[in-house]
Amino acid sequence: MPTEILMPALSPTMEEGTLAKWLVKEGDEVSSGDLLAEIETDKATMEFEAVDEGTIGKLLIEEGTEGVKVNTPIAVLLEEGEDASDIETSAPKSAPAGGGSAGDGKAEKPAATPEGGGGGAPEAKPDTPAPAAPTDAKGERIFASPLARRIAAQKGLDLGQIKGSGPHGRIVKADVEDAKPEAAPAKAEEKAAPAAEAPAAAPAGPSADAVAAMYKGREYEEVKLDGMRKTIAARLTEAKQTIPHFYLRRDIKLDALLKFRSQLNKQLEGRGVKLSVNDFIIKASALALQAVPDANAVWAGDRVLKMKASDVAVAVAIEGGLFTPVLKDADMKSLSTLSAEMKDLATRARDRKLAPQEYQGGSFAISNLGMFGIDNFDAVINPPHGGILAVGSGVKKPVVGDDGELTVSTVMSVTLSVDHRVIDGALGAQLLEQIVQNLENPMVMLA
């Protein structure tokens, strides 16, 4: 029977998106891995690829349509032997965003999934005819792609004993290729635990109409919130309401670092590398997380996850919002590698071309406003991170030297915002002290 292609959730925070562009038209034959559409999420424009093979029978959503809810049918895929006339009589009714169809309480599963980065080649089409839609021991339909059903039949597999990894648990090619005939059904106790209860909604505050009434007669421009702005508003409100922040502040003398950076940049000039102060801050923070491993942690609802690698997120301002791309294994990378990777991530962030795995994760973040002349500020923690370092500008200030004499040094003020559920005061102080030591003695970071 015809299969509905549903609006995918391309990021954990995505509830709706814009169908920016169709890359196929009605009547086109598609195979697994073929690109179907470009979809704008709250963070980026991403390509959406097929996991099933078939013919595009009908496009249900027009290009440029905004606010398409996740799980809304956007197209219909026809299997071999079906034509457009089957859509009206056999295609499942459009499922609401929550899931079930009007007919049997179960939504047809999507025939496509977001591009995973590699974009794999189309799958070969076996000659074996696709068997009828299978059912489990209770007589309920098992959702599997036509190609997965063919391969399962060839290998003698019971689809009822295979857990699907496709959208909404749909069984796809990779699931049956990896499965063995003797695979046992999953144990009841292995079922997914219920999702953690969501925090109570915050008071909405004055309505839009009430606020507008306050400014009646005054000239203003109304700016519609896009997906990114809505997500930022929701996440930061959640962060300030649910995370018990506390703040640790230090001044860092940059004279040794600035001299060392100048020497390195002269030596690296022939390679086209120019290190920034921010590159050193990333490296210093990554090494500090290794030196104070208990602080390299994230909050996971009812437990703390202590991370092994130093994955450091760095805030990048873009028009209308910000990204926090993650530099993975930053403690193990050279300064020049970190510099090149950060430039690439920042460029693609501003073009909204980052893949979700490039801006999700990490245990620690850095937000640097020093280039804007900000002396110091307090940054909001990006959950589930344990902390974020707010970096101000380097300013020449009078300081008392080791010999007791008054001298002038370039001093940078930093503030470490800490999640008290993850990191206690003394532990946070140790982490910040390690960051300070790394930056005031930069050669140590190369040892």
Residue, then its C-alpha position, 0 to 999 in steps of 0.5 A: m500500500p502507499t506509504e506516507i513520507l512524514m516531516p522528520a525531526l532533524s534535531p532534538t529541539m525541532e517541533e516544526g520546520t519549513l519545507a524549503k525546496w522539493l528535489v523530486k517531483e511527482g512520478d520520479e523513481v527514488s531509491s534509498g539514499d536519494l535526496l528528496a527535499e531541503i528542510e529548514t530547521d530551527k538551526a540549519t537547512m538540511e537535506f532529507e533523503a529516502v530510505d525506501e524505494g518507490t515512485i513519488g505518487k503525490l507531493l502533499i506540501e508545497e515548497g516554502t510552506e512554513g510551520v510544518k509540524v514534525n510527523t505531518p505527511i508531506a508526500v506519498l511513496l508508491e510501491e511497485g505495481e501501485d499508481a496514483s489511483d491507489i492513494e485515495t483508496s489505500a493510502p493512510k489518512s494524514a496523521p496529526a503531529g502527535g502520531g495516530s491516524a484517524g483509522d486505527g490509531k497507528a500512523e504509517k511510518p515515514a519512508a525517509t530520514p535526514e541525510g546522515g552526512g555520507g549520503g550513501a549510494p542507492e541500494a540495489k533492487p533485488d528481483t524478489p517481489a516484496p512480500a505483503a505487509p507483515t504482522d506480529a503475534k498479536g496481528e498488528r502490522i509491523f512497519a518495514s520498508p519494502l526493501a527490508r521485507r524482501i531481504a528478510a524473506q531471502k534470509g528467513l528472518d522474522l521481522g517481529q524479532i527485529k528492532g527497527s532503527g528507522p524513523h518511529g521504529r520502522i525496520v530498514k535495510a540496515d536492520v535486516e542486513d545485520a540481523k541473524p535468523e536466530a535473533a531473539p526478541a527483545k526482553a520486556e525489561e529492555k523496553a525504553a524507560p518512560a521519558a523524564e517528566a518535563p518541567a512545569a511550564a513557566p507563567a506565560g507573562p502578558s499576552a502579545d495583545a496586552v503588551a501591544a496595548m501598552y504601546k498604543g500610539r507609539e511607532y514600532e516594528e513587529v518582528k516575527l520569531d523564526g524557529m531559531r529565535k523560538t528555540i533560543a528563547a525556550r532553552l535559555t528560559e529553561a536554563k535560567q529556571t532549572i539550572p542552579h547557576f553560581y559564578l566564579r571570577r578571575d583575572i588572567k595576565l596575558d603578557a606571556l601568552l601574547k608574546f608566545r602567540s606572536q612568536l608562534n604566528k611568525q613561525l606559522e606564517g608560511r603555512g598560512v596559520k594565524l592563531s587567535v587568543n581564543d584558540f589558546i582559551i579553547k586549548a587551555s579549557a580542554l586541558a583543564l577538563q583533563a586535569v580536573p576530570d570530575a568537572n568534565a561532566v554533564w547533567a542527565g536528569d537523574r544522574v551525572l555523566k562524567m566524560k572522558a574526552s574534552d569536547v568543548a563548545v564555542a559560541v558563534a554569533i550569527e544573524g538572528g541568533l547563535f550556534t555552539p559548534v563543538l570541537k571534539d577531543a580538543d585536548m588532543k589537537s594542536l593549536s593550529t588544528l584547533s584554529a583551522e577547525m574553529k574557523d571552518l565551523a564558524t564559517r559554516a555556522r554563519d551560513r547555517k550549514l552545520a550538521p546537528q552532530e557538529y553543534q550538539g554534545g560537549s560538556f563545557a562551553i566558551s563564550n567570548l565577547g572580548m572582541f566587542g570591548i566587553d570587560n566581563f559578563d555572566a554567561v547562561i549555561n547551555p544544558p546539559h553542560g556543567g559550565i561555561l566560561a565567559v571571556g572579556s577583553g584584554v585590558k592594560k591595567p596596573v598590577v603589582g609584580d612578583d617583586g612588589e613593584l607596580t607594573v602594567s600588564t594586559v589583563m583579561s577578566v573571565t567568569l565561570s558559570v557553573d551548574h551546582r548540581v554537577i560541580d561544587g564550589a571547590l571543584g569549580a575553583q580548581l577547574l578555573e585555576q587550571i585554566v588560569q595556569n594554562l593561559e598564564n604559562p602557555m608553553v605548558m600547553l605544548a608539553 
